[in-house]
Amino acid sequence: MSKLTFARAINAGLRKSLENDPKVVLMGEDIGSLGGVFRVTDGLQKDFGKHRVIDSPLAESGIIGTAVGLAYRGYRPVCEIQFDGFIYPAFDQIVSQVAKMHYRTQGRVKMPITIRVPFGGGIGSPEHHSESPEAYFTHTSGLRVVAVSNPQDAYTMIQQAIASDDPVLYFEPKRRYHDKGDVDETLDLSTALPLDKAAVVSTGSDVTLVAYGPLVKTAKDAALAAADEGISVEVIDLRSLAPVDYPVVEASVRKTGRLVITHEAGQSGGLGAEIAASITERCFHYLESAPVRITGFDVPYPYSKLEMHHLPDLDRILDGVDRALGRHNSLSGLEG
Amino acid sequence: MLTDQAGKGVDHHAPGPGKSAQIPLRTGGDLLQLVSPDGERISHPEFDIWVKDIGDEHLCSLYEDMTVIRRIDAEATALQRQGELALWPPLLGQEAAQIGSSRSLRDDDFVFPSYRESGVAYVRGAHLSEIARVWRGNASYGWDPLRINLATPQIIIGSQSLHATGYAMGVQLDGANTAVLAYFGDGATSEGDVNEAMVFAASYQAPVVFFCQNNHWAISEPVRVQSHVQLADRPTGFGIPSMRVDGNDVLAVMAATRVALDRARKGGGPTFIEAVTYRMGPHTTADDPTRYRDPIELEDWAAKDPILRLRKLLEAKGLLTDDVEARVKSKADAVAAELRSSCIDMPDPQPLDVFNHVYSTPNSWIERQKHHYSRYLNSFNQPAEEGAL
């Protein structure tokens, strides 16, 4: 067991994949001698060579489009999109090619491509550096979408993503890159929790709180704070956003009867809406109150002096917990 | 199988110069032509050597392939009109560009086509039913791409140029001497992906050939809407050598393609070929070119018809005997008959096939929807419950 930062944990996972499979290649902007703008690929080009850790031209569609060709040739490309807001030039290649190739060729051609995306806000950046675009991709059939919340998962799930024969969007919470945690580097991938499974990270009995990526830590903190008031919150780290592991969420909601979902992305058409609808369909009779969404607003990601208002924090989540419980909350007395 | 007899795998032993062909970045607008529209063989000091192995029999087999794919095209168009195909993108007029380029390839080369390269599919060894079934709507793919080293038809314009470049980067990593060829049209040269593909190909010196069939029309938009310079002038800005060839001259197309493939194999990097040809038909069977195209332009190009031109060359050489004509006709008839029967006899997909192969491993969302839809379908087979509404 070693103590690693989030970024080092991903680095260690990438290193292991590069060591174990000669078909793994890394591609991206500035990932070579610089080690990426967040240093996630630090040292990998030096150790594995420029042919396996490839500094690409500044063209996101080009990165993903050439990864499709490399996958056709039998490679397992791991592409880094430098920032969440830079992924859109690659949107067509991801949605029309990466996601559909397996279906189009009825399984003849696999797309074992991993697309790493630092995402989310909280780092005081200018425009396009703090977005949460995951719902565009969870809405796209053919992709697997995951968001990691801690160094151990970051280490394990990057290797699982690379080993997956299906394309995986791997969202990394960039504001957590420097958080440290225990990482068991000897963990056997075959016995680790599968990539498409959610995890209950705090058990509780009054409210189910669903989070992923950067907000898992916030949600756990909120659960601790709620406990001080005698409220027992069960926190679920979704890990997989497509598919969502509904059986785990269902089991929790059947127990608690209340559901709060939180994400940084805007509310309308977001993942929270999908989870609220699905859980309502699947366990309507167990629900004691309407599902609550605590999310970013339906605005462009704001300039950094305002981002603390946009991002769900501990207090906003607790306000949502109160709403789910029918306790006094900021919307008490409001109709609709 | 008739399609297995397509003349593939024998033409690539080009007796070109021993080392990688040195072609300069082009500066002028010269059009490489080895056969004039009147069927006259034009000698060329640099390119003749690339087609000197093409003897009488070889010429006749090129004529056969071009005639057969024109027949496939006509039969498929008829099948669409009869409601047997949902759509068909005709290749009429582009036979020399498609046969000349595809017959320059080796079996181990990999090809990334657009949606119009049915002639290339025929040469690569796709079965006729495989060519038809995408357009009948029976499958989202035709052939197994890894069986004949030909990707499935690409509908997003220019997208495949990046796939070809990435594949070529993989070839480099493998240390193989395989070449990769991407087909696209004049309209695609405006797409970001084609330009990004040229950036990547030049940057890594990937063994890829960009084969652009300039057929002058992107649905209703003439090529001048796409570019104010000749298309072959564009790649030079990326540092990619290019050739502008008469795309209706099968020998010129072969010579240029062989040069480009040879460069790729020998580590010379990417090459761009603009094959100047003409889309004599509509964009697809859903299109009506009379709304935007001057019929006189069509007449001008009909006079430069690629098959007519090769016939004239064969006639001048005394090769177009009754025997050859009869053989080619009988082959074309047989291929058309097989295309028709294999199309009409094709089994429909099953309803639950809609859920198959989205992922390579079971996916909980899809499994659930498949299960629910299966129950829904089964509900039609069960008697309504007593008293139910």
Chai-1 contact restraints between the chains, C-beta under 6 A:
chainA,res_idxA,chainB,res_idxB,connection_type,confidence,min_distance_angstrom,max_distance_angstrom,comment,restraint_id
A,H51,B,L173,contact,1.0,0.0,6.0,A-B,restraint_1
A,P57,B,V199,contact,1.0,0.0,6.0,A-B,restraint_2
A,P57,B,S203,contact,1.0,0.0,6.0,A-B,restraint_3
A,A59,B,E196,contact,1.0,0.0,6.0,A-B,restraint_4
A,S61,B,D193,contact,1.0,0.0,6.0,A-B,restraint_5
A,S61,B,E196,contact,1.0,0.0,6.0,A-B,restraint_6
A,G62,B,E196,contact,1.0,0.0,6.0,A-B,restraint_7
A,G62,B,F200,contact,1.0,0.0,6.0,A-B,restraint_8
A,G65,B,L162,contact,1.0,0.0,6.0,A-B,restraint_9
A,G65,B,D193,contact,1.0,0.0,6.0,A-B,restraint_10
A,T66,B,L162,contact,1.0,0.0,6.0,A-B,restraint_11
A,T66,B,T165,contact,1.0,0.0,6.0,A-B,restraint_12
A,T66,B,G166,contact,1.0,0.0,6.0,A-B,restraint_13
A,T66,B,F200,contact,1.0,0.0,6.0,A-B,restraint_14
A,V68,B,H163,contact,1.0,0.0,6.0,A-B,restraint_15
A,V68,B,G166,contact,1.0,0.0,6.0,A-B,restraint_16
A,G69,B,H163,contact,1.0,0.0,6.0,A-B,restraint_17
A,G69,B,G166,contact,1.0,0.0,6.0,A-B,restraint_18
A,G69,B,Y167,contact,1.0,0.0,6.0,A-B,restraint_19
A,L70,B,G166,contact,1.0,0.0,6.0,A-B,restraint_20
A,L70,B,G170,contact,1.0,0.0,6.0,A-B,restraint_21
A,Y72,B,Y167,contact,1.0,0.0,6.0,A-B,restraint_22
A,R73,B,Y167,contact,1.0,0.0,6.0,A-B,restraint_23
A,R73,B,G170,contact,1.0,0.0,6.0,A-B,restraint_24
A,Y75,B,G170,contact,1.0,0.0,6.0,A-B,restraint_25
A,S96,B,I156,contact,1.0,0.0,6.0,A-B,restraint_26
A,H102,B,H357,contact,1.0,0.0,6.0,A-B,restraint_27
A,Y103,B,H357,contact,1.0,0.0,6.0,A-B,restraint_28
A,Y103,B,V358,contact,1.0,0.0,6.0,A-B,restraint_29
A,R104,B,S140,contact,1.0,0.0,6.0,A-B,restraint_30
A,R104,B,Y141,contact,1.0,0.0,6.0,A-B,restraint_31
A,R104,B,T152,contact,1.0,0.0,6.0,A-B,restraint_32
A,T105,B,Y141,contact,1.0,0.0,6.0,A-B,restraint_33
A,T105,B,T152,contact,1.0,0.0,6.0,A-B,restraint_34
A,Q106,B,Y141,contact,1.0,0.0,6.0,A-B,restraint_35
A,Q106,B,H357,contact,1.0,0.0,6.0,A-B,restraint_36
A,G107,B,H357,contact,1.0,0.0,6.0,A-B,restraint_37
A,R108,B,D144,contact,1.0,0.0,6.0,A-B,restraint_38
A,R108,B,P145,contact,1.0,0.0,6.0,A-B,restraint_39
A,R108,B,L146,contact,1.0,0.0,6.0,A-B,restraint_40
A,V109,B,P145,contact,1.0,0.0,6.0,A-B,restraint_41
A,K110,B,S360,contact,1.0,0.0,6.0,A-B,restraint_42
A,S141,B,V358,contact,1.0,0.0,6.0,A-B,restraint_43
A,G142,B,V358,contact,1.0,0.0,6.0,A-B,restraint_44
A,D165,B,S360,contact,1.0,0.0,6.0,A-B,restraint_45
A,D166,B,Y359,contact,1.0,0.0,6.0,A-B,restraint_46
A,D166,B,S360,contact,1.0,0.0,6.0,A-B,restraint_47
A,P243,B,N363,contact,1.0,0.0,6.0,A-B,restraint_48
A,P243,B,S364,contact,1.0,0.0,6.0,A-B,restraint_49
A,P243,B,W365,contact,1.0,0.0,6.0,A-B,restraint_50
